[in-house]
Amino acid sequence: MKRIIASTVVGLLALAMPSPGQAEISDGVVKVVVLNDQSSAYSDTAGKGSAVAAQLAIDDAGGRAGAAPVVLLSADHQQKVDIGAGLARRMLDVDRADAFFDISNSAVSFAVQEVTRAARKVVVHVGSGNADLVGKACSPSAALWLYDTYALARGLARALYDDTHRSWFLLTADYAFGHAMQRDLTATLQQQGGKVAGSVRHPLGQADFSSFLVQAGGTDMQVLALLNAGADTTNAIKQASEFGLIREGVKLAVPIFTLVNVKAIGNTLAQGTTFLAGYYWDHDEASRAFAKRFAARHGKPPTHAQAAVYSAVRHYLKAVDATGSDDGVVVMDRMKAMPVEDFMTPGAVLRPDGRLARDMLLVEVKAPRDVRGEWDLMTVRTTVKSADMLRPLAESECPLVLKP
């Protein structure tokens, strides 16, 4: 009789205690943060739309992960490193945040990566693209989800380089992303026998590019490469057209370009511009289905950065659910072990260095005569395989990569 009573008591205690998965969610809630620029140069390409995408991913997970409810937080780092790092620390200490997504500024990404490294929390860089984030600065709880400077430079230079596009002028944003992009693009061009006819750096959020474009016009450039993003790219293209620099024989190369940039400039000015994108809303049925859901909440189709935030958050929540943990290193290990599978990322693998090995779409802006609707702005030319763009793991500077 005593044995039966004892067994019953043990069983009741076991039922009363939280499961191992629940016990490992540190405060009983999974808190996801979209931290990015919501008020300046990159607010249209990422901004609040990234938070919309993250909420869609949470909804598709049923609002729970690891037997715990999932809550979305959002913050604007204003393109400032000190503000971004300060927000990350406060949200970890006060809000008990578990994972940060997007960032959309490489300099801020480096600072946030160090904050999350110390706290063993996840950060997934989406709109940030400095390859060093998954190189010498890599972290066991960090990932880079969409593009990086090495892949963009390699893919762009290979796609556009030929006998009539050997001489390039580089107009570069003066911060971490721009510096890395210029470095990697210069190296790729030199490997192919091309040259940099000239280069100039501009401050982030520049309104007047006239002095920089005058310098470009004084060279023998065959390609004008705008190594910037967001509103900087939009303004530079408009002013380059006004200065007559987008002329016959000069190709416009834009590594970071999105649907909303094309919309802002218009197809007349942007037509023929070719760039790499992780997603285009009209690429296939799955892409159109997601765009329809996103537009119902945000009023327009998603950029590839916003779509990638959905992809990253959804994969993160699957890993939390599988591990029952919010420890960033534990969750990231599971994210690397599971294939990424969604509407824009079929069968991709997260590498040991944290870089998602995703294919990219080579897209071209349509001529005005070919546009059939408000957002029918681009054509997908081909798919560029990740193996043809990404830095080989054998060349990685990331300490997490085991080499023979």
Residue, then its C-alpha position, 0 to 999 in steps of 0.5 A: m500500500k505504501r509503495i502504491i501511495a509513494s508511486t502516486v505521489v511521484g507521478l503527481l509531482a511529475l505532472a505538476m513540474p514543467s517539462p524539460g522544454q518548458a523549463e529551458i524557456s528562461d522566463g516562460v516567454v519567447k521574445v523576438v525583436v526586430l531591430n532595424d532602421q525605421s526612420s531613415a535611409y533603409s526604412d522602406t526596404a526593411g523598417k516596419g515591414s520587417a516587423v510585419a513579416a516577423q509577426l506573420a512567421i509567429d502567427d504561422a507557428g501558432g504563436r508558440a514555440g517550445a511550449a511557450p508563447v511568442v511575443l514580438l518587440s520592435a525598435d529603431h536603432q536610427q542607423k547609430v551604433d551606440i543606440g543599436a548596442g544600447l537598445a540590444r543591452r536594454m532589451l536583453d536586461v529589461d525585456r529579456a529578449d531572446a533573439f534579434f532579427d534584421i538590423s539592416n546596418s552592418a556597423v550596428s550588426f557588429a555591435v549587436q553581435e558582440v552584445t548577443r555573443a556575451a548573453r548567449k542570445v541569437v542574432v540573425h542579420v538580414g539587411s546587413g551584409n558585411a561578410d566579416l559577420v560570418g568571417k573573423a567576427c563570427s559568433p556561435s549564436a549568430a547567422l547571416w540570412l540574405y546576402d553578404t559583400y563577398a557574394l554580391a561582389r562576386g555575383l555582380a562582377r561576374a554577371l556584368y563583366d565583359d570586354t565593354h565593362r572592364s573599367w568601374f567607378l565605385l561610389t561607396a557608402d562610408y560605413a562597414f558595409g560599403h567598405a567591405m563591398q568595395r574591398d570584395l568588388t575590387a578584388t573580384l574585378q582585379q582577378q578577372g583583369g578589370k580595373v577600378a577607374g576611381s572611387v569615392r566614399h559618401p556619408l550615409g543618408q547623403a542627399d546631394f551626390s553632385s560632387f561625387l558624380v562629377q568625379a565619376g564623370g571625369t574617368d573612363m568608367q564603363v560601369l558606375a557601381l553604387l555600393n550603397a543601399g536604400a534612399d542613398t541608392t535611389n538619390a544617386i540613380k536619380q542624380a546620375s541620370e540628371f548628370g547624364l552619366i547613365r548613357e550608352g556604354v555605361k552600365l549601372a551596377v547596384p548590389i543592393f536594390t529592392l522592389v521599393n527602390v524601383k518603385a521610387i525611381g520609376n522604370t524609366l530611370a531604372q530600366g535595365t538595372t540588374f541586381l541579385a535578389g533573394y526573393y521577388w514577389d512574382h517569381d512563382e506561386a509560393s512567392r505570390a501567395f506570401a506577397k498577398r498575405f504580406a500586402a494585406r497587412h502592409g499595403k504592398p508586396p515585401t522586399h526581399a529583406q522583409a521576406a527573408v525576415y519571415s524566413a529567419v524568424r520561422h526557422y528560429l521558432k522551429a528550432v526553439d520548438a525542437t530544442g525547448s530552449d531559448d539558449g542562443v547557442v543551443v538554438m543556433d546549433r539546431m538551426k544549423a542542423m535543420p534544412v531551411e525550407d520555405f517559399m523563398t528558401p528551398g532546401a538551404v543549409l545554414r553553414p557552420d560559420g552562420r552563413l545561409a547557403r541560399d541561391m539568389l535570383l538575377v533580376e532586371v528592371k523592366a522597361p516601362r512598355d513591359v510593365r503590366g501592373e503597379w508592382d510588375l516592375m522586374t523580370v527574373r532572368t536566372t537563378v545564381k547558385s550559392a556555390d558560385m557566389l559564397r566564400p568557400l568554407a576552406e577560406s573562412e576566417c571564422p573560428l567555428v569552421l573546422k578545417p583539415 
